[in-house]
């Protein structure tokens, strides 16, 4: 379904925080979308929400963002003003201030008028609110990575499938036509038998030592930490107090795994599209990586990872390759990327290494037409629009939870392999390493109560 988009201007403003409720089941809440609008709540009002999820979703006429939530009161206020001003311009209501505010997403999930939620939180706060949203019967748009650990990811898949909600993972490269075209060409044999995939993915730099600082009054720091260890507050370990530049939590292993999950889930998902392995993981993984020896930031720097698949394909990932995905076959190669794209000015992606959106060993490969009886892949124009379409139709979105989980698993076992200097055999069905207790101990993390997915009845 095609929809007219409306693009509005945004600004900043004020709001307040609320308390801590419990989740109630979906059959108590029900659904409510008056006037054919899909009522949506935004969980997390930071950089990705403001620049991507909120704006891209509000652009569709059948979407009605009616609430925002953040544990940082200032960001919650900014989020409310952004949405209010969008609808002021769209509806011509200069006094529109109708966006609800929540300091705790669990109270938002109790709102019977909300049909779906956008989750744009830090990585360690992805799986838990998504699981709770599924239990509450809300449809979900979830930023990648889908989980902090493989155990969390499996819990999420189970919750989404059990409660029959629509979950779209924010692997929006599937909405970029060059990635679909590349995958279709590979799937239809235009480069012969695929044997190798090379993925360019950078590491993060280390950082300075960071002394403890007073917790800002606007931040519920204990809830921001969630299930992760209790630590002292420092601004570069969380997010900027002013502005929305790339936050420091992205470079700390308490809250994620670094670029292997940050951009990795995008590229592994795209690679799997062409490899026809969207629901099948590798049979082995081995890696080397540099990690900072000092400073607050401790995610991986330069690295290389090798995955082997039972179908004979080898996947190599390193910052030494151009940012993107290169498929190599017996009769040629295809390279695909976002082109001259970086997520922000502080993203550790060299622009000069990421310029060509689609290339091949022979230009004729790219001119090849996919025949009627050949493989045609799921085609969409917009990741958020596809989510809204699927909320209405109840059909599977282009990036469903099981495929998102599998791409995230590839990221997470890569991160584990960076810490263990040997080849690890992986059982994709059981989601365990074969005969390796040390590696299997890293499939989950301790969770600080009262937070964490282990506290939920999935």
C-alpha positions as CSV (number, residue, x, y, z in Angstrom):
1,X,0.0,0.0,0.0
2,X,1.4,3.4,-1.0
3,X,0.7,6.4,1.2
4,X,1.3,10.1,0.8
5,X,4.0,11.4,3.1
6,X,4.1,14.7,5.0
7,X,7.5,16.2,6.0
8,X,7.5,18.7,8.9
9,X,9.9,20.7,10.8
10,X,11.0,19.9,14.4
11,X,12.1,21.7,17.5
12,X,12.6,21.3,21.3
13,X,10.4,21.8,24.3
14,X,9.2,20.7,27.9
15,X,7.4,18.0,29.8
16,X,7.3,15.9,33.0
17,X,8.0,12.3,34.3
18,X,5.6,9.7,35.8
19,X,5.8,6.5,37.9
20,X,6.3,2.7,37.6
21,X,3.3,0.5,36.8
22,X,2.9,-3.2,35.9
23,X,2.1,-4.8,32.6
24,X,-1.4,-6.2,32.0
25,X,-2.2,-8.8,29.3
26,X,-3.3,-7.9,25.7
27,X,-6.7,-9.4,26.1
28,X,-7.4,-6.8,28.8
29,X,-6.1,-3.9,26.8
30,X,-7.5,-4.6,23.4
31,X,-6.9,-2.4,20.3
32,X,-8.1,1.0,19.4
33,X,-7.3,2.9,16.2
34,X,-10.0,5.5,15.6
35,X,-10.4,7.0,12.1
36,X,-8.2,4.3,10.6
37,X,-5.2,5.7,12.4
38,X,-2.6,3.5,14.0
39,X,-1.8,5.0,17.4
40,X,1.8,4.7,18.3
41,X,4.0,5.3,21.3
42,X,7.7,6.2,21.1
43,X,10.0,4.5,23.6
44,X,13.4,6.4,23.8
45,X,13.6,9.9,22.4
46,X,17.3,10.1,21.6
47,X,19.3,10.5,18.4
48,X,17.8,7.6,16.3
49,X,14.2,8.4,17.4
50,X,14.6,12.1,16.4
51,X,16.5,11.6,13.1
52,X,14.9,8.4,11.9
53,X,12.1,6.5,13.7
54,X,9.8,9.3,14.8
55,X,10.1,11.4,11.7
56,X,9.9,8.5,9.3
57,X,6.8,7.1,11.0
58,X,4.9,10.3,11.4
59,X,5.4,10.9,7.7
60,X,2.7,8.4,6.9
61,X,-0.9,9.6,7.0
62,X,-2.3,6.5,8.8
63,X,0.2,6.8,11.7
64,X,-0.7,8.8,14.8
65,X,2.2,9.2,17.3
66,X,0.3,9.9,20.5
67,X,2.9,9.4,23.2
68,X,6.6,9.6,24.0
69,X,8.7,8.1,26.7
70,X,12.2,8.5,28.0
71,X,14.0,8.1,31.4
72,X,15.7,11.4,30.6
73,X,13.1,14.1,31.3
74,X,14.8,16.6,29.0
75,X,14.8,14.2,26.1
76,X,11.2,13.3,26.9
77,X,10.3,17.0,26.8
78,X,12.2,17.4,23.5
79,X,10.4,14.4,22.1
80,X,7.0,15.7,23.0
81,X,7.7,19.1,21.4
82,X,9.0,17.5,18.3
83,X,5.8,15.5,17.9
84,X,3.5,18.4,18.9
85,X,5.1,20.7,16.4
86,X,4.9,18.1,13.6
87,X,1.2,17.8,14.1
88,X,0.8,21.6,14.6
89,X,2.1,22.1,11.1
90,X,0.3,19.0,9.6
91,X,-3.1,19.7,11.2
92,X,-2.8,23.5,11.2
93,X,-3.5,23.5,14.9
94,X,-1.1,26.1,16.4
95,X,-2.0,25.1,20.0
96,X,-1.7,21.3,19.5
97,X,-0.1,19.9,22.6
98,X,-1.8,16.5,22.6
99,X,1.3,14.2,22.9
100,X,1.2,12.2,26.1
101,X,4.4,11.8,28.1
102,X,5.8,8.9,30.2
103,X,8.9,8.4,32.2
104,X,8.4,4.7,32.3
105,X,7.5,2.7,29.2
106,X,5.5,0.2,31.3
107,X,2.8,2.7,32.0
108,X,2.7,3.6,28.3
109,X,2.1,-0.1,27.5
110,X,-1.0,0.0,29.8
111,X,-2.5,2.7,27.6
112,X,-5.4,0.8,25.8
113,X,-5.4,3.4,23.0
114,X,-1.8,2.6,21.9
115,X,-1.6,0.0,19.1
116,X,2.1,-0.1,18.5
117,X,5.4,1.1,19.9
118,X,8.7,2.3,18.3
119,X,11.6,1.2,20.5
120,X,14.7,3.4,19.9
121,X,16.5,2.8,23.2
122,X,20.1,1.9,23.9
123,X,21.0,-1.7,22.9
124,X,20.7,-3.1,26.5
125,X,17.1,-1.8,26.6
126,X,15.9,-3.5,23.3
127,X,14.7,-7.0,24.2
128,X,12.9,-6.3,27.6
129,X,10.5,-3.5,26.4
130,X,9.9,-5.4,23.2
131,X,8.9,-8.6,25.1
132,X,6.7,-6.6,27.4
133,X,5.1,-4.8,24.5
134,X,4.4,-8.2,22.9
135,X,2.8,-9.4,26.2
136,X,0.7,-6.3,26.2
137,X,-0.5,-7.0,22.6
138,X,1.3,-4.0,21.0
139,X,2.9,-4.2,17.6
140,X,6.6,-3.3,17.6
141,X,9.2,-1.5,15.5
142,X,12.5,-2.4,17.2
143,X,15.9,-0.9,16.5
144,X,18.7,-3.3,15.9
145,X,20.4,-5.1,17.5
146,X,17.4,-7.2,18.6
147,X,19.1,-8.3,21.8
148,X,22.1,-7.9,24.0
149,X,22.5,-11.7,24.4
150,X,21.4,-14.8,22.5
151,X,19.3,-15.9,25.4
152,X,17.4,-12.6,25.4
153,X,16.9,-12.8,21.6
154,X,15.3,-16.3,21.9
155,X,13.0,-15.0,24.7
156,X,12.0,-12.2,22.4
157,X,11.2,-14.5,19.4
158,X,9.1,-16.7,21.7
159,X,7.2,-13.7,23.1
160,X,6.4,-12.2,19.7
161,X,5.3,-15.5,18.1
162,X,3.3,-16.5,21.2
163,X,1.4,-13.3,21.3
164,X,1.0,-13.0,17.5
165,X,2.1,-9.3,17.3
166,X,3.9,-7.7,14.3
167,X,7.5,-6.9,15.0
168,X,9.6,-5.2,12.4
169,X,13.4,-5.0,13.0
170,X,15.0,-1.7,12.0
171,X,17.3,-3.3,9.4
172,X,16.3,-0.7,6.9
173,X,18.9,-1.7,4.3
174,X,16.1,-4.1,3.1
175,X,14.2,-1.0,2.0
176,X,17.2,0.3,0.0
177,X,16.7,-1.0,-3.6
178,X,20.4,-1.7,-4.2
179,X,20.5,-4.3,-1.4
180,X,17.5,-6.1,-2.8
181,X,18.8,-6.0,-6.3
182,X,22.2,-7.4,-5.3
183,X,20.6,-10.2,-3.3
184,X,18.2,-11.1,-6.2
185,X,21.1,-11.2,-8.7
186,X,23.1,-13.5,-6.4
187,X,20.2,-15.7,-5.5
188,X,19.5,-16.1,-9.3
189,X,23.0,-17.2,-10.1
190,X,24.3,-14.1,-11.9
191,X,27.7,-14.5,-10.4
192,X,27.7,-18.3,-10.6
193,X,28.1,-20.4,-7.4
194,X,28.5,-18.1,-4.4
195,X,31.5,-19.2,-2.3
196,X,32.7,-16.1,-0.3
197,X,31.1,-13.0,1.2
198,X,33.3,-10.1,2.4
199,X,31.8,-7.6,4.7
200,X,33.4,-4.3,5.5
201,X,32.7,-3.1,9.1
202,X,34.8,-0.7,11.2
203,X,35.8,-0.9,14.8
204,X,35.5,1.8,17.4
205,X,38.4,3.8,18.9
206,X,39.2,3.7,22.6
207,X,38.5,6.7,24.8
208,X,39.7,8.6,27.8
209,X,39.4,7.8,31.5
210,X,36.2,9.2,32.8
211,X,35.8,10.4,36.4
212,X,32.5,9.9,38.2
213,X,30.1,12.8,37.9
214,X,26.9,13.8,39.8
215,X,23.8,12.2,38.2
216,X,21.8,14.9,36.4
217,X,18.4,15.6,38.0
218,X,16.7,15.0,34.7
219,X,18.0,11.4,34.4
220,X,16.6,8.2,36.0
221,X,20.0,6.6,35.9
222,X,19.1,3.4,37.8
223,X,16.4,2.7,35.2
224,X,18.7,3.7,32.4
225,X,21.2,1.1,33.6
226,X,18.4,-1.5,33.7
227,X,19.7,-5.0,34.0
228,X,23.3,-4.0,33.5
229,X,25.8,-3.6,36.5
230,X,25.4,-0.7,38.9
231,X,28.2,1.8,38.0
232,X,28.9,5.4,38.8
233,X,27.6,8.0,36.4
234,X,29.8,9.7,33.8
235,X,28.4,11.6,30.8
236,X,30.5,9.9,28.1
237,X,29.3,6.6,29.4
238,X,25.6,7.5,28.8
239,X,24.5,10.2,26.3
240,X,25.3,13.9,25.9
241,X,23.4,16.2,28.4
242,X,23.0,18.7,25.5
243,X,22.5,17.8,21.9
244,X,22.0,14.4,20.1
245,X,25.4,13.5,18.9
246,X,26.6,9.8,18.9
247,X,26.3,8.7,22.6
248,X,29.2,7.2,24.6
249,X,27.2,4.1,25.7
250,X,27.8,2.7,22.1
251,X,31.4,2.2,23.1
252,X,30.9,0.3,26.4
253,X,30.3,-3.5,26.6
254,X,27.9,-3.1,29.5
255,X,25.4,-1.7,27.0
256,X,26.3,-3.4,23.7
257,X,29.1,-5.1,21.7
258,X,30.3,-2.2,19.6
259,X,30.2,-2.0,15.8
260,X,29.9,-5.8,15.4
261,X,26.2,-5.4,16.5
262,X,25.9,-1.6,15.7
263,X,26.4,-1.9,12.0
264,X,26.9,-5.7,12.0
265,X,23.3,-6.6,12.2
266,X,22.6,-4.5,9.1
267,X,25.3,-6.1,7.0
268,X,24.8,-9.7,8.2
269,X,21.1,-9.4,7.5
270,X,21.8,-8.1,4.0
271,X,24.4,-10.8,3.4
272,X,22.0,-13.5,4.5
273,X,19.4,-12.2,2.1
274,X,21.7,-12.9,-0.8
275,X,23.1,-16.1,0.7
276,X,19.5,-17.5,1.4
277,X,20.5,-18.2,5.0
278,X,18.1,-15.8,6.8
279,X,17.0,-18.6,9.2
280,X,20.2,-20.6,9.2
281,X,23.4,-19.6,11.1
282,X,27.0,-20.5,10.5
283,X,28.5,-23.8,11.6
284,X,31.7,-22.2,12.9
285,X,33.2,-18.9,13.9
286,X,36.6,-17.6,14.7
287,X,37.9,-14.1,15.2
288,X,40.7,-11.8,16.3
289,X,40.2,-8.3,17.7
290,X,42.0,-5.5,19.4
291,X,40.4,-4.1,22.6
292,X,41.4,-0.9,24.4
293,X,43.8,-1.4,27.3
294,X,42.7,1.7,29.2
295,X,39.9,4.3,29.3
296,X,36.2,4.0,29.8
297,X,35.3,2.8,26.3
298,X,36.1,-0.9,25.9
299,X,34.3,-2.3,22.8
300,X,36.4,-3.9,20.0
301,X,38.6,-1.9,17.6
302,X,40.1,-3.4,14.5
303,X,39.1,-7.0,14.0
304,X,38.5,-9.9,11.6
305,X,35.8,-12.6,11.8
306,X,35.4,-15.8,9.8
307,X,32.1,-17.7,9.5
308,X,31.7,-21.0,7.7
309,X,28.3,-22.3,6.6
310,X,27.2,-25.8,5.8
311,X,26.4,-24.8,2.3
312,X,30.1,-24.1,1.6
313,X,30.0,-20.3,1.9
314,X,32.6,-18.5,3.9
315,X,31.9,-15.0,5.3
316,X,34.8,-12.8,6.2
317,X,34.3,-9.5,8.1
318,X,36.8,-6.8,8.7
319,X,37.3,-3.1,8.8
320,X,39.9,-3.6,6.2
321,X,37.2,-4.1,3.6
322,X,35.1,-1.3,2.1
323,X,32.0,-0.7,4.2
324,X,29.3,-2.9,2.6
325,X,28.8,-6.4,1.4
326,X,30.7,-8.1,-1.4
327,X,29.4,-11.4,-2.8
328,X,32.0,-13.5,-4.7
329,X,31.0,-16.3,-7.0
330,X,32.5,-18.6,-9.5
331,X,31.7,-16.2,-12.4
332,X,32.1,-12.8,-10.8
333,X,31.3,-10.5,-7.9
334,X,28.8,-7.9,-6.7
335,X,29.4,-5.2,-4.1
336,X,26.6,-3.3,-2.4
337,X,26.6,-0.5,0.2
338,X,24.6,2.5,1.3
339,X,26.8,4.6,-0.9
340,X,28.1,7.9,0.5
341,X,26.3,7.4,3.9
342,X,27.4,7.8,7.5
343,X,25.0,7.7,10.4
344,X,26.5,10.8,11.9
345,X,29.6,13.0,11.7
346,X,31.1,11.0,14.6
347,X,30.4,7.5,13.1
348,X,33.7,5.6,12.7
349,X,33.0,4.9,9.0
350,X,35.4,6.3,6.5
351,X,33.3,8.1,3.9
352,X,35.8,7.5,1.1
353,X,35.5,3.7,1.8
354,X,31.7,3.8,1.4
355,X,30.8,5.6,-1.8
356,X,29.6,3.1,-4.5
357,X,26.1,1.8,-3.8
358,X,26.2,-1.0,-6.3
359,X,29.1,-2.4,-8.4
360,X,30.0,-5.6,-10.1
361,X,32.9,-7.4,-11.8
362,X,31.0,-6.9,-15.1
363,X,28.5,-4.1,-15.6
364,X,26.3,-6.5,-17.6
365,X,25.6,-8.3,-14.4
366,X,23.8,-5.3,-13.0
367,X,21.8,-4.9,-16.2
368,X,20.5,-8.4,-16.0
369,X,16.7,-8.7,-15.6
370,X,15.1,-11.1,-13.2
371,X,12.7,-13.3,-15.1
372,X,9.1,-14.0,-14.1
373,X,9.9,-17.6,-13.0
374,X,13.1,-16.6,-11.1
375,X,13.4,-15.7,-7.4
376,X,11.9,-12.3,-6.6
377,X,12.5,-11.0,-3.1
378,X,10.2,-9.0,-0.8
379,X,10.1,-5.4,-2.1
380,X,9.2,-2.3,-0.1
381,X,9.7,1.4,-0.3
382,X,10.1,2.2,3.4
383,X,10.8,0.1,6.5
384,X,8.5,2.0,8.7
385,X,5.8,2.1,6.0
386,X,6.0,-1.6,5.6
387,X,5.5,-2.0,9.4
388,X,2.4,0.1,9.2
389,X,1.1,-1.9,6.2
390,X,1.6,-5.1,8.1
391,X,-0.1,-3.9,11.2
392,X,-3.2,-3.4,9.0
393,X,-2.9,-6.6,7.0
394,X,-1.4,-8.8,9.7
395,X,1.1,-10.2,7.2
396,X,4.7,-10.7,8.0
397,X,7.0,-7.6,7.6
398,X,10.1,-7.6,5.6
399,X,12.3,-7.9,8.7
400,X,10.5,-10.2,11.1
401,X,11.7,-11.2,14.5
402,X,13.1,-14.6,13.6
403,X,15.2,-13.2,10.8
404,X,16.3,-10.3,12.9
405,X,17.3,-12.7,15.7
406,X,19.3,-14.8,13.4
407,X,21.3,-11.8,12.1
408,X,21.9,-10.7,15.7
409,X,23.1,-14.2,16.6
410,X,25.8,-14.0,14.0
411,X,26.9,-10.7,15.5
412,X,26.9,-12.0,19.1
413,X,28.8,-15.2,18.4
414,X,31.3,-13.1,16.5
415,X,31.8,-11.0,19.6
416,X,32.2,-14.1,21.8
417,X,34.8,-15.4,19.3
418,X,36.7,-12.2,19.7
419,X,37.2,-13.1,23.4
420,X,38.2,-16.8,22.8
421,X,41.3,-17.4,20.6
422,X,40.2,-20.6,18.9
423,X,37.7,-21.8,16.3
424,X,34.3,-22.4,17.8
425,X,31.8,-24.9,16.4
426,X,28.2,-23.6,16.4
427,X,24.9,-25.5,16.5
428,X,22.5,-23.1,14.9
429,X,19.4,-25.1,15.8
430,X,20.2,-25.5,19.4
431,X,21.8,-22.0,19.6
432,X,24.8,-23.4,21.5
433,X,28.5,-23.9,20.9
434,X,29.4,-27.6,20.5
435,X,31.4,-29.0,23.4
436,X,32.6,-25.6,24.7
437,X,31.5,-24.6,28.2
438,X,33.5,-21.4,28.2
439,X,31.8,-20.1,25.0
440,X,28.4,-21.2,26.1
441,X,28.7,-19.4,29.4
442,X,28.7,-16.2,27.3
443,X,25.3,-16.8,25.6
444,X,23.7,-14.9,28.5
445,X,24.7,-12.3,31.0
446,X,23.8,-11.8,34.7
447,X,20.8,-9.4,35.0
448,X,20.5,-6.9,37.8
449,X,17.1,-7.1,39.5
450,X,14.4,-5.9,39.3
451,X,15.2,-5.4,35.6
452,X,15.8,-8.0,32.9
453,X,14.1,-10.4,30.6
454,X,14.4,-13.2,33.1
455,X,11.9,-11.5,35.3
456,X,9.2,-11.8,32.6
457,X,6.8,-14.7,32.0
458,X,7.5,-15.4,28.3
